[in-house]
Amino acid sequence: MPDTPVLTSTRNPRVRAAASLSRRRERVARGQHLAEGPRAVAEALAAGQVVEVLLTPDRRGELEIPAGVEVTVVADHVLAAVADAASPQGIVAVVATPLAALGDAMTGDLVLVLDRVADPGNVGTIVRTADAAGASGVVVTVGSADPFGPKAARAAVGSTYHLPIATDVRLEDVRALAAATGRRLLGLDAGAPNSVFDLDPAGGPVALVLGSEAHGLAEAEVLDGTLAIPIAGKAESLNVGAAAAVAAFAVARTLRDGATR
């Protein structure tokens, strides 16, 4: 795109429309969000979700952008006005948000349920962890940070487009679907008597519930049980993102090994 003019005004309607997606109400109303950086944009392109790409001149030709996707070349200061990151990587995409129904996110052996996890960085990290651990989906309850917000999407590094994510779900609805599909609803709780490493694989699929950073599990009474991560050192607990990684891989391994016996 050597002859494409470089847009230099932050007041351009297209730029302002993209920048407005930093606000949750705009993302919900338009069904779109932003992906930032080459990796996340490449994953969104591969998923066929990208509506428009805004990039700086030095990023021209870096990604293969299919026909039908609008491309806008912008000056560095214009991209900075759109991007959420303190140090933008020269490319941002407007992406159609791939929202999933609860039933689509709860189909496999392991599902991660984020119950009122408020920090967007933790939400994005857990989405990436779910992808890496082989979870079939992620469920995000009412009161959690938006997994399609800029900070969460950036922390997910493209995993946002690899598995179904159901948002604004009530935990009671998760409970009902888990019961109807023979899935154990197990919460991660530092005080639980049972370890994530001692899960019985014969009990069936698991929906693993991760509570808020500040208050833990809010509705433990709806769960089938709780699991703890044994702490060998002097640390009181783990950040919810780190705890999710340990627990997800432990449960995934147990379920996988149990299926091969």
C-alpha positions in Angstrom: 0.0 0.0 0.0 2.8 2.5 -0.9 0.4 5.2 -2.2 -1.9 5.1 0.8 -2.0 8.6 2.4 -1.1 8.9 6.0 -3.9 10.1 8.2 -2.6 12.7 10.7 -5.7 14.0 12.5 -7.0 12.5 15.7 -10.3 14.2 15.0 -11.0 12.1 12.0 -14.3 10.3 12.4 -12.8 6.9 11.8 -10.1 7.4 14.4 -12.6 8.7 16.9 -14.9 5.7 16.3 -12.0 3.3 16.9 -10.8 5.2 20.0 -14.3 5.1 21.5 -14.0 1.3 21.8 -12.0 1.9 24.9 -15.4 2.4 26.6 -17.3 -0.7 27.5 -20.7 0.7 26.6 -19.4 1.4 23.1 -18.1 -2.1 22.7 -21.4 -3.6 23.8 -23.5 -1.2 21.6 -21.4 -1.8 18.5 -20.4 -5.5 19.1 -16.8 -4.5 18.4 -13.5 -4.2 20.3 -9.9 -3.4 19.7 -6.9 -5.8 19.2 -3.5 -4.2 19.7 -0.1 -5.4 18.5 1.0 -7.6 15.6 0.3 -10.9 17.4 -3.2 -10.1 18.6 -4.1 -8.6 15.2 -2.8 -11.5 13.3 -4.9 -13.9 15.4 -8.0 -11.8 14.9 -7.3 -11.7 11.2 -6.9 -15.5 11.1 -10.3 -15.8 12.9 -11.9 -13.7 10.3 -13.1 -11.1 12.8 -11.3 -8.0 11.8 -13.3 -5.0 10.4 -10.5 -2.5 10.1 -6.8 -2.2 10.6 -5.1 1.0 11.6 -1.3 1.0 11.3 1.7 3.3 11.2 3.7 3.6 7.9 6.5 1.4 9.2 4.0 -1.5 9.7 2.9 -1.5 6.0 3.1 -5.0 4.5 3.9 -6.7 7.8 0.7 -8.7 7.9 -1.3 -10.2 5.1 -4.6 -8.4 5.3 -7.4 -10.0 3.2 -9.6 -8.1 0.8 -12.7 -6.6 2.5 -10.8 -5.4 5.6 -10.4 -1.6 5.6 -6.8 -0.4 6.1 -6.0 3.0 7.4 -2.4 4.2 7.6 -2.0 6.7 10.5 0.7 8.8 12.0 2.3 7.6 15.2 0.5 10.1 17.4 -2.9 9.1 15.9 -2.3 5.4 16.6 -1.3 6.4 20.2 -4.7 8.2 20.5 -6.5 4.9 19.6 -4.3 2.4 21.4 -4.6 1.7 25.1 -1.0 0.5 25.6 1.5 3.1 26.9 3.9 2.0 24.1 1.8 1.0 21.1 3.3 -1.5 18.7 2.2 0.3 15.5 -1.0 -1.6 14.7 -4.5 -1.8 16.0 -7.5 -3.6 14.7 -11.3 -3.0 15.1 -12.6 -6.5 15.6 -16.1 -7.9 15.6 -16.6 -9.3 19.1 -17.0 -13.2 19.0 -19.5 -13.6 21.8 -20.5 -17.2 22.6 -23.6 -18.6 24.3 -23.1 -20.3 27.6 -23.8 -23.7 26.1 -21.1 -23.2 23.5 -18.5 -22.4 26.2 -19.4 -25.4 28.3 -18.9 -28.3 26.0 -15.6 -30.0 26.9 -14.0 -31.7 29.9 -12.7 -28.4 31.4 -14.2 -24.9 31.5 -12.9 -22.0 33.4 -15.5 -19.8 35.1 -14.4 -16.3 36.2 -16.8 -15.1 38.9 -16.5 -11.4 39.6 -12.8 -11.2 38.6 -12.4 -7.5 38.4 -8.9 -6.9 37.2 -8.8 -6.9 33.3 -5.2 -8.0 33.3 -6.1 -11.1 35.3 -9.1 -11.8 33.1 -7.0 -11.7 29.9 -4.3 -13.8 31.5 -6.8 -16.4 32.5 -8.2 -16.5 29.0 -4.7 -17.2 27.7 -4.2 -19.8 30.4 -7.5 -21.5 29.4 -6.3 -21.7 25.8 -2.9 -23.1 26.7 -4.4 -25.7 29.1 -6.8 -27.0 26.5 -10.0 -25.7 28.1 -13.1 -25.8 25.9 -14.2 -22.4 26.9 -14.3 -19.5 29.3 -17.4 -18.2 31.2 -17.3 -14.7 32.6 -20.0 -13.8 35.2 -21.7 -10.5 35.8 -19.5 -8.2 37.7 -16.2 -9.3 36.1 -14.0 -7.2 33.9 -14.8 -7.3 30.2 -12.6 -9.9 28.5 -12.8 -7.8 25.3 -11.6 -4.6 27.0 -8.2 -3.3 25.8 -6.2 -4.4 28.8 -7.8 -7.9 28.9 -7.5 -8.5 25.2 -3.8 -7.4 25.3 -3.1 -9.8 28.2 -4.7 -12.6 26.3 -2.3 -12.1 23.4 -4.7 -13.5 20.7 -6.2 -16.4 22.8 -9.4 -14.3 22.8 -10.0 -15.8 19.3 -9.1 -19.4 20.0 -12.0 -20.5 22.3 -15.6 -19.5 23.0 -16.1 -16.9 25.7 -19.5 -16.3 27.3 -19.9 -13.0 29.1 -22.3 -11.5 31.6 -23.5 -14.9 32.8 -25.1 -15.5 36.2 -23.4 -18.2 38.3 -26.8 -19.7 39.0 -27.1 -20.4 35.2 -23.7 -22.0 35.2 -24.8 -24.1 38.1 -28.0 -25.2 36.3 -26.2 -26.1 33.0 -23.4 -27.9 34.9 -26.0 -30.0 36.7 -27.9 -30.7 33.4 -24.7 -31.8 31.6 -23.1 -33.9 34.4 -20.3 -31.4 35.0 -18.8 -30.8 38.4 -18.8 -27.2 39.5 -15.7 -26.8 41.6 -14.3 -23.6 43.1 -10.7 -22.7 43.8 -10.4 -21.9 47.5 -7.2 -21.6 49.5 -9.0 -23.1 52.6 -10.4 -26.2 50.8 -9.6 -29.6 52.2 -8.9 -31.1 48.8 -6.0 -30.4 46.5 -6.2 -29.6 42.8 -3.6 -32.4 42.5 -5.9 -35.0 44.0 -8.9 -34.6 41.9 -10.8 -37.8 41.1 -10.8 -38.1 37.3 -13.8 -40.5 37.4 -16.1 -37.8 38.6 -16.6 -36.3 35.1 -16.0 -33.0 33.4 -15.2 -29.9 35.5 -16.2 -26.3 35.5 -13.5 -24.6 37.6 -14.7 -21.4 39.3 -12.2 -18.7 40.1 -13.4 -16.0 42.5 -12.6 -12.3 42.8 -9.1 -11.2 43.7 -10.3 -9.4 46.9 -13.1 -11.6 48.2 -12.6 -15.1 46.7 -15.7 -17.2 46.0 -18.9 -15.2 46.5 -21.4 -18.0 46.2 -19.7 -21.1 47.4 -23.1 -22.7 48.4 -23.9 -23.3 44.7 -20.7 -25.3 44.1 -20.3 -29.1 44.2 -17.0 -28.6 46.1 -13.8 -26.7 46.4 -10.1 -27.3 45.6 -7.0 -25.7 47.0 -3.4 -25.2 45.7 -1.0 -26.4 48.4 1.4 -23.7 49.5 4.8 -25.0 50.5 6.5 -21.7 51.2 5.6 -18.7 53.3 3.4 -16.9 50.7 -0.1 -16.5 52.0 -1.7 -17.1 48.6 -1.3 -16.7 44.8 -2.6 -14.0 42.5 -5.8 -15.3 40.8 -4.0 -15.3 37.4 -1.2 -17.5 38.7 -3.6 -19.7 40.7 -5.7 -20.2 37.6 -2.6 -21.4 35.7 -1.6 -24.0 38.4 -5.2 -25.2 38.8 -6.1 -25.4 35.2 -3.1 -27.4 34.2 -3.4 -29.7 37.2 -7.1 -30.4 36.5 -6.6 -30.8 32.7 -3.8 -33.3 33.3 -5.9 -35.3 35.7 -8.9 -35.4 33.3 -6.6 -36.3 30.4 -4.8 -39.0 32.2 -8.0 -40.4 33.6 -9.5 -40.6 30.1 -6.6 -42.8 28.9 -6.7 -45.4 31.6 
